[in-house]
Amino acid sequence: MDSARAHRAKQELHAERDVLLKRADKRVDAHSTQKDDGKNNARALLWTCGLLLLPSVAYISIMLAWFFTFHDSIAKFLAIFVCCLAASLVVIVLSFRWLTGKTRPWLWWVGFFTFQACLAALVIGFFLYYRNLIYYWNYTEMRSYTNVAAAQDDAAFPDAYMFLFTEDTRLDIQRAVGYKSRWTGKVYCVAPLVDTTMSAVEPIYYWAIGEDCCEARSDFHCGDAQDPSTRSGLVALKPAKIVRPYMRWAVRGSPYQRFEKAVRLEEATHVTQAAQDPTFIYWSSDPIALKDSFYKEAVHSCVLWSLIYFAVLLVLACFIAWRRLVPQRKHAGVMRYAD
């Protein structure tokens, strides 16, 4: 009898232990039964705004310096850039424990994003300036001339940005040519400007130009060439003359040299004599609007690239705020219980 009772008690003990062992590894997340009070969302939003503030100020400051300071004073531009860069490095240093006695990871990320903003503004602004702004600001410092004859030597107007020609000045479309570059695939068009006093052997000082707006020979519809009343044009500035010698590489992508090749092709085709250093003209009835288009294009490109940059920055800041700065929930614990 005693052995039977002992055997039954032993079986019950094993059965109870088996139940406990089966449930021993079951995980219970205490947070799963709690409602989210929205505080983490608010914290993430605040951290994101904090991470974006200083980088935005640095980016906008450097970009404005490209637009309004760099052309007049490189020293002032460098001062603005160095100040923004130094601010980012100071913030990064302040995040370390060995300096302040406390680790501040949010300061490290603010400094890191500010440093990136400085570099992004430097690169984007560089391309905007040497593609558009450098031409616009040089135009504003030059003069316009009226009642200029096509037979007049262009060397007499070294500071001209706009010409209003005499009434008898016209485009000689029959001598227009198009030069197709094997590198860019574009057609670079030139047409000589002549007046009634010029003979066939006189040198051509002024050439109307355009891209992808003509056929190979005797066709030219660039700018306002189709408007017979047009007598004005905007001077195409020679890149080598508007940049410092050590920065000529920055405007190497200008099409100016390809227009010079087009003129040499025209000389060989029509036995025309071009001036030693001819002036290229964007033939337009409104050259002032054409001048302003350089600035507007820079603004449009700046807005586009800035929106792309800030979109990427926003995504990164949100990720860092959620994953690195907002306190995370504790890992699920292991709860052991019995029936």
C-alpha positions, 0 to 999 in steps of 0.5 A: 500500500505504501509503495503504491502511494509513493509511486502515485505521488512520484507520478503526480510530481513528474506531471506537475514538473512537465507542465512547468517545464513546457511553459518555462520558455514562454515569453510575455511582453508586458508592453504588449498589453499597455497602450502607447501614450504617444510620448515616444512620437513626440520625443522623436519629433523634438529630436528630429527638429533639434538634429535639423536646426544647426545643419539647416542654418549652416547649409542656408548660410553657405548657399546664400554666400555662394549667391551674394558673397563669393563673387565680391569677396572670396575671403568673406565667403571662406570666413562664413564657410570656416565658421560653419565648419568650425561650429560643427567640429566644436559641437562634435567635441562637446559630445565626448565624455572626456571633455564635459564629463557626460556623454551627449550622443545627440550633440555628436549627431548634430555636429555630424549632420552640420559637417555634412551640410557644410560639404553639401552646400560647398559642392552644390553651390560650386556647380551653381556658381560656375555654371550660371552665377558667374555669368550673371554677376559679370553681366551686371558689371558690364555695359550695354552699347547701342547703334553698333554696326556689324562692321565695327571692330568688337575690340572697341567694346571689351566691356560689352554684355549687350548690343543693340545693332544698327537697322541694317544689321542682319543674320547671314543665314546662308553662311550659317553652319552647324558643328556636331561634337562627337563628345556631347552629341550636340550641334553648335550653330553659328551665323555671321552678323553683317551689314550693308557696308561690309564686303565679302572679304571683310572680317566677321566680328560678331557671330550669333550662336546657339545649340541644337537649333540649325542644320549642317548648312544654311539654316539657323533658327536659334534664339529670335533668328526667325523674327526679322525685327530683332537687332539685339543680342546678349554677349556670350562671355568667354570663360577664360576671361571671367575666372581667375587663372587657377580656376579655369578648370571649373568652367571647362565644360563651357561650350565656348570652345565648340563655337570657336570650332564651328566658326573655323568650320564656317571659314573653311566651308564658305571661305569667310574671314573671321576676326582674330577674337570674334564676339559671340552673341545670343540673338534675342529681342530681349537680352535683359531677360536672357541675362536674368535667366542665368540667375533664375536657372541658378535659383531653380537648380538650387531649390531642386537640389536643396529639396533633395538634400533636405529630404535625405537629411530628414530621413536620416534625422528621423532614423537617428532620433528613433533608433539612437535618441528615443529610449527604446522599450526593454526586451521582453522578459521570461515569466515562469508560472504554473497552473 
